[in-house]
């Protein structure tokens, strides 16, 4: 006697475990894709327009080590950004048990959900001139990060539940002043990344598939279980859970050019290499109600995934229009097209490798900004940014990275407390085009359909000290 879903042709790995593409989270937040751009508060105030052409303090070294030559005194800049993302999902027909051309699936049960977990992102920069030509800098910041939590029972639980990602990048930089008009810069980076990521696993669907394939024997008992599984397909009764955690250290380099054709103009060009991570850690399974069938197969074990954080190219200009007023602009290119897929490997060989298609495109970010010096102590800042998304189609978009084209509006204020100390504050609101998720690709047998209302608020403060 055949099971009611005898035509279902999902493998163990595809039916419940393609959702293990949790490490996709390493790949969002305020820059398109999964990049964090918050490497300095004075720069955020102008939307990082003109970043590679230098800024108000030494935090600009992240965007161009050659900008170190602009600061003739030792300087420390330290601050933090409070980032509050808001992503609310509205279900529009999510189904479980979907097989193209075979089964339309059944509605997945569960509520809509939102994620508004805040994160604090600190940064620290130190610089000093070594002599009249050489300048040394050290920057510590967070180039990638993410924190989202939708819960264990929401309608998209098989794709994402919780994501926590933290990275720390230490960049040792040298600037060299070739002449009063031309400076060069070079840096070496060490990046540590760690993540804790989770999602539900539809073990009911795994069970039906196993029965169809004959890996679970067909008898009166297993048929009775199958009938109950079928009756509860799309619900949480036979859900399990998977949590992965991993970390690694990667290395990269960067170099830049800063050219000053006249006293009022600076032009910068900067390249930052990719950083390759081989994330390695633990995969912990909770099978739940079907533990007697699968508990000995889906065991806690090690896991790993390779991930290349993309290289970037940036071109910037800063123009002092009057003694009080300056304009700046920036174009920032990211090689997201290298983010084609993620392959997750398990230590025991079971489950088999999980392959998750991404198929992203390269992106451009365009920024314009301005500063206006009200007095010797006060400088006002503003910036406007258009940031392209690397996601090529709704079928590849994930609630972990509800990425879409976005517009930033930034405001900032610099206040000089004394000759040696300046305080900077900034606020940015990021408007994200409502992301559409129509995704049958990340978790086999699960089709997540809906729209998200997403935005980001960023509040920042820093201090810069000359000594």
Residue pairs with C-beta under 8 A, 6 or more apart in sequence:
1 218
1 223
2 212
3 208
3 211
3 212
3 218
3 223
3 226
4 226
4 230
5 97
5 103
5 208
5 209
5 212
5 230
6 212
7 99
7 102
7 103
8 97
8 99
8 102
8 103
8 208
8 209
8 212
9 99
9 102
9 209
10 99
10 205
10 209
10 444
10 445
11 209
11 352
11 444
12 206
12 209
12 210
12 297
12 350
12 351
12 352
13 351
13 352
13 353
13 354
13 444
14 444
14 445
15 202
15 205
15 206
15 209
15 444
15 445
16 158
16 201
16 202
16 203
16 205
16 206
16 240
16 443
16 444
16 445
17 201
17 242
17 351
17 354
18 354
18 355
18 356
18 442
18 443
18 444
19 158
19 159
19 160
19 199
19 200
19 201
19 242
19 442
19 443
19 446
20 199
20 242
20 244
20 283
20 303
20 344
20 351
20 354
21 342
21 344
21 354
21 356
21 398
21 442
21 443
22 160
22 163
22 195
22 197
22 198
22 199
22 242
22 244
22 344
22 400
23 195
23 197
23 244
23 246
23 279
23 305
23 307
23 342
23 344
24 342
24 356
24 358
24 398
24 400
24 401
24 442
25 34
25 146
25 148
25 163
25 165
25 195
25 197
25 400
25 401
26 34
26 144
26 146
26 165
26 193
26 195
26 277
26 279
26 307
26 309
27 33
27 34
27 307
27 339
27 342
27 358
27 401
28 34
28 146
28 400
28 401
28 402
28 403
29 35
29 36
29 83
29 85
29 119
29 145
29 146
29 456
30 36
30 37
30 38
30 83
30 408
30 428
30 430
30 456
30 458
31 37
31 365
31 387
32 334
32 336
32 363
32 365
32 387
32 388
32 389
32 390
32 403
32 405
32 406
33 310
33 334
33 336
33 339
33 360
33 363
33 389
33 390
33 401
33 403
34 144
34 146
34 165
34 401
35 143
35 144
35 334
36 83
36 121
36 142
36 143
36 144
36 145
37 44
37 48
38 44
38 81
38 83
38 121
38 123
38 141
38 142
38 458
38 460
39 59
39 62
39 63
39 123
39 139
39 141
39 143
40 55
40 57
40 59
40 60
40 62
40 77
40 79
40 123
40 125
40 462
41 59
41 79
41 81
41 412
41 424
41 425
41 426
41 460
41 461
41 462
42 55
42 56
42 57
42 59
42 381
42 412
42 414
42 424
42 426
42 462
42 464
43 51
43 55
43 56
43 59
43 60
43 63
44 81
44 383
44 410
44 412
44 426
44 428
44 458
44 460
45 369
45 381
45 382
45 383
45 410
45 411
45 412
45 413
45 414
45 424
45 425
45 426
46 55
46 328
46 367
46 369
46 370
46 371
46 381
46 382
46 383
46 410
46 412
47 367
47 368
47 369
47 383
47 384
47 385
47 408
47 409
47 410
47 428
48 63
48 330
48 332
48 367
48 369
48 383
48 385
49 316
49 328
49 329
49 330
49 367
49 368
49 369
49 383
49 385
50 266
50 268
50 316
50 317
50 318
50 328
50 329
50 330
50 367
50 369
51 60
51 63
51 64
51 268
51 270
51 314
51 316
51 330
51 332
51 367
52 63
52 64
52 67
52 256
52 258
52 268
52 269
52 270
52 314
52 315
52 316
52 330
53 64
53 67
53 258
53 266
53 267
53 268
53 316
53 317
53 318
53 328
54 60
54 64
54 67
54 70
54 258
54 266
54 268
54 318
55 67
56 371
56 379
56 414
56 422
56 424
56 464
57 71
57 75
57 77
57 125
57 422
57 424
57 462
57 464
58 67
58 68
58 71
58 75
58 77
58 125
58 126
58 127
58 137
58 464
59 77
59 123
59 125
59 139
59 462
60 67
60 70
61 67
61 68
61 125
61 127
61 137
61 139
61 171
61 173
61 175
61 185
61 187
62 125
62 139
62 141
62 171
63 256
63 268
63 270
63 314
63 316
64 185
64 256
64 257
64 258
64 268
64 269
64 270
64 314
64 316
65 137
65 173
65 174
65 175
65 185
65 186
65 187
65 254
65 255
65 256
66 175
66 176
66 183
66 184
66 185
66 256
66 257
66 258
66 268
66 270
67 175
67 183
67 185
67 256
67 258
67 268
68 127
68 135
68 136
68 137
68 173
68 174
68 175
68 185
69 135
69 175
69 176
69 177
69 183
69 185
69 258
70 258
71 127
71 129
71 135
72 129
73 128
73 129
73 466
73 467
74 126
74 127
74 128
74 129
74 466
74 467
75 125
75 126
75 127
75 128
75 464
75 465
75 466
75 467
76 124
76 125
76 126
76 464
76 465
76 467
77 123
77 124
77 125
77 462
77 463
77 464
77 465
78 122
78 123
78 124
78 125
78 462
78 463
79 122
79 123
79 424
79 460
79 461
79 462
79 463
80 120
80 121
80 122
80 123
80 460
80 461
80 462
81 120
81 121
81 122
81 123
81 458
81 459
81 460
82 118
82 119
82 120
82 458
82 459
82 460
83 118
83 119
83 120
83 121
83 456
83 457
83 458
84 116
84 118
84 456
84 457
84 458
84 459
85 115
85 116
85 117
85 118
85 147
85 148
85 454
85 455
85 456
86 114
86 115
86 116
86 453
86 454
86 455
86 456
86 457
87 114
87 115
87 116
87 148
87 399
87 402
87 452
87 453
87 454
88 112
88 113
88 114
88 452
88 453
88 454
89 112
89 113
89 114
89 150
89 154
89 155
89 156
89 399
89 437
89 450
89 451
89 452
90 112
90 450
90 451
90 452
90 453
91 112
91 155
91 156
91 449
91 450
92 449
92 450
92 451
93 107
93 449
93 450
94 107
94 108
94 155
94 156
94 446
94 447
94 448
94 449
94 450
95 104
95 105
95 106
95 107
95 108
95 234
95 446
95 447
95 449
96 105
96 106
96 107
96 108
96 158
96 202
96 205
96 233
96 234
96 445
96 446
97 103
97 105
97 106
97 205
97 208
97 233
97 234
97 445
98 104
98 105
98 440
98 445
98 446
98 447
99 105
99 445
100 440
105 234
105 445
105 447
106 233
106 234
107 234
108 155
108 158
108 234
108 446
109 155
109 234
109 235
109 236
110 153
110 154
110 155
110 156
110 157
110 236
111 153
111 154
111 155
112 154
112 155
112 450
113 150
113 151
113 154
113 155
113 156
114 150
115 148
115 149
115 150
115 399
117 147
117 148
117 149
118 147
119 145
119 147
121 141
121 142
121 145
122 141
122 142
123 139
123 140
123 141
123 142
123 462
124 139
124 140
124 141
125 137
125 138
125 139
125 140
125 141
126 137
126 138
126 139
127 135
127 136
127 137
127 138
128 135
128 136
129 135
129 136
130 136
132 177
133 176
133 177
134 174
134 175
134 176
134 177
135 174
135 175
135 176
135 177
136 173
136 174
136 175
137 171
137 172
137 173
137 174
137 175
137 187
138 170
138 171
138 172
138 173
139 169
139 170
139 171
139 173
140 168
140 169
140 170
140 171
141 168
141 169
141 171
142 166
142 167
142 168
142 169
143 167
143 169
143 191
143 309
144 165
144 167
144 193
144 309
145 165
145 166
145 167
146 163
146 164
146 165
146 400
146 401
147 163
147 164
147 165
148 160
148 162
148 163
148 399
148 400
149 161
149 162
149 163
150 156
150 157
150 160
150 161
150 162
150 399
151 157
151 161
152 161
152 200
152 239
152 241
153 200
153 236
154 161
155 448
155 450
156 399
156 437
156 448
156 450
157 199
157 200
157 236
157 239
158 199
158 200
158 201
158 202
158 443
158 446
158 448
159 199
159 398
159 399
159 400
159 439
159 442
159 443
159 446
159 448
160 199
160 398
160 399
160 400
161 198
161 199
161 200
161 241
162 196
162 197
162 198
163 195
163 196
163 197
163 198
163 400
164 195
164 196
164 197
165 193
165 194
165 195
165 197
166 193
166 194
166 195
167 191
167 192
167 193
167 194
168 191
168 192
169 189
169 190
169 191
169 192
170 189
170 190
170 191
171 187
171 188
171 189
171 190
171 254
172 187
172 188
173 185
173 186
173 187
173 254
174 185
174 186
174 187
175 183
175 184
175 185
176 183
176 184
176 185
177 183
178 184
180 260
181 259
181 260
181 261
182 257
182 258
182 259
182 260
183 257
183 258
183 259
184 255
184 256
184 257
184 258
185 254
185 255
185 256
185 257
185 258
185 270
186 253
186 254
186 255
186 256
187 253
187 254
187 255
188 251
188 252
188 253
189 251
189 252
189 253
189 254
189 272
189 275
190 249
190 250
190 251
191 249
191 250
191 251
191 252
191 275
191 277
191 309
192 247
192 248
192 249
193 247
193 248
193 249
193 250
193 277
193 279
194 245
194 246
194 247
195 244
195 245
195 246
195 247
195 279
196 243
196 244
196 245
197 243
197 244
197 245
197 400
198 241
198 242
198 243
198 244
199 241
199 242
199 443
200 236
200 239
200 240
200 241
200 242
201 239
201 240
201 241
201 242
201 285
201 298
202 238
202 239
202 445
202 446
203 238
203 239
203 240
203 287
203 288
203 289
203 290
203 294
204 229
204 232
204 233
204 237
204 238
204 239
204 290
205 233
205 445
206 290
206 294
207 216
207 225
207 226
207 229
207 238
207 290
207 293
207 294
208 226
208 229
208 230
208 233
210 216
210 293
211 218
211 222
211 226
216 222
216 293
225 290
228 237
229 238
232 238
237 289
238 288
238 289
238 290
239 288
240 285
240 286
240 287
240 288
240 290
240 294
240 298
241 285
241 286
241 288
242 283
242 284
242 285
242 286
243 283
243 284
244 281
244 282
244 283
244 284
244 303
245 281
245 282
246 279
246 280
246 281
246 282
246 303
246 304
246 305
247 279
247 280
247 281
248 277
248 278
248 279
248 280
249 277
250 275
250 276
250 277
250 309
251 275
252 272
252 273
252 274
252 275
253 272
253 273
254 270
254 271
254 272
254 273
255 270
255 271
256 268
256 269
256 270
256 271
257 268
257 269
257 270
258 266
258 267
258 268
259 266
259 267
259 268
260 266
260 267
261 267
263 320
264 319
264 320
264 321
265 317
265 318
265 319
265 320
266 317
266 318
267 315
267 316
267 317
267 318
268 314
268 315
268 316
268 317
268 318
269 313
269 314
269 315
269 316
270 313
270 314
270 315
270 316
271 311
271 312
271 313
271 314
272 311
272 312
272 314
273 311
274 308
274 309
274 310
274 311
274 335
274 338
275 308
275 309
276 306
276 307
276 308
276 309
277 306
277 307
277 308
277 309
278 304
278 305
278 306
278 307
279 304
279 305
279 306
279 307
280 302
280 303
280 304
281 302
281 303
281 304
282 300
282 301
282 302
282 303
283 300
283 301
283 302
283 303
283 346
283 347
284 300
285 298
285 299
285 300
287 294
287 295
287 298
297 350
298 351
299 348
301 346
301 347
301 348
302 346
302 347
303 344
303 345
303 346
303 347
304 344
304 345
305 342
305 343
305 344
305 345
306 343
307 342
308 338
308 339
310 334
310 335
310 336
310 338
310 339
311 334
311 335
312 332
312 333
312 334
312 335
313 332
313 333
314 330
314 331
314 332
314 333
315 330
315 331
316 328
316 329
316 330
316 331
317 328
317 329
317 330
318 326
318 327
318 328
319 326
319 327
319 328
320 326
321 327
323 373
324 372
324 373
324 374
325 370
325 371
325 372
325 373
326 370
326 371
326 372
327 368
327 369
327 370
328 367
328 368
328 369
328 370
328 371
329 366
329 367
329 368
329 369
330 365
330 366
330 367
330 368
330 369
331 364
331 365
331 366
331 367
332 364
332 365
332 366
332 367
333 362
333 363
333 364
333 365
334 362
334 363
334 364
334 365
334 390
335 362
336 360
336 361
336 362
336 363
336 390
337 360
337 361
337 362
337 390
339 358
339 360
339 390
340 357
340 358
340 359
340 360
341 355
341 356
341 357
341 358
341 359
342 354
342 355
342 356
342 358
343 353
343 354
343 355
343 356
344 353
344 354
344 356
345 353
346 352
346 353
356 441
356 442
357 396
357 441
358 396
359 392
359 393
359 396
360 390
360 391
360 392
360 396
361 390
361 392
362 390
363 387
363 388
363 389
363 390
364 388
365 385
365 386
365 387
365 388
366 385
366 386
367 383
367 384
367 385
367 386
368 383
368 384
369 381
369 382
369 383
369 384
369 410
370 381
370 382
370 383
371 379
371 380
371 381
372 379
372 380
372 381
373 379
373 380
374 380
376 416
377 415
377 416
377 417
378 413
378 414
378 415
378 416
379 413
379 414
379 415
380 412
380 413
381 410
381 411
381 412
381 413
381 414
381 426
382 410
382 411
382 412
383 408
383 409
383 410
383 412
384 407
384 408
384 409
384 410
385 407
385 408
385 410
386 405
386 406
386 407
387 405
387 406
387 407
387 408
388 405
389 403
389 404
389 405
389 406
390 403
391 397
391 401
391 403
391 404
394 436
394 437
394 438
394 439
395 438
395 439
395 440
395 441
396 439
396 441
396 442
397 403
397 404
397 435
397 436
397 437
397 438
397 439
398 437
398 439
398 442
399 437
399 448
399 452
402 432
402 435
402 437
402 452
402 454
403 435
404 432
404 433
404 434
404 435
404 454
405 432
405 433
406 430
406 431
406 432
406 433
407 430
407 431
408 428
408 429
408 430
408 431
409 428
409 429
409 431
410 426
410 427
410 428
411 426
411 427
411 428
412 424
412 425
412 426
412 427
413 424
413 425
413 426
414 422
414 423
414 424
415 422
415 423
415 424
416 422
417 423
419 466
420 465
420 466
420 467
421 463
421 464
421 465
421 466
422 463
422 464
423 461
423 462
423 463
423 464
424 460
424 461
424 462
424 463
424 464
425 460
425 461
426 458
426 459
426 460
426 461
427 457
427 458
427 459
427 460
428 456
428 457
428 458
428 460
429 455
429 456
429 457
429 458
430 455
430 456
430 457
430 458
431 455
432 454
432 455
432 456
434 451
434 452
434 453
434 454
435 451
435 452
435 454
436 450
436 451
436 452
437 448
437 449
437 450
437 451
437 452
438 447
438 448
438 449
439 447
439 448
439 449
440 446
440 447
440 448
442 448
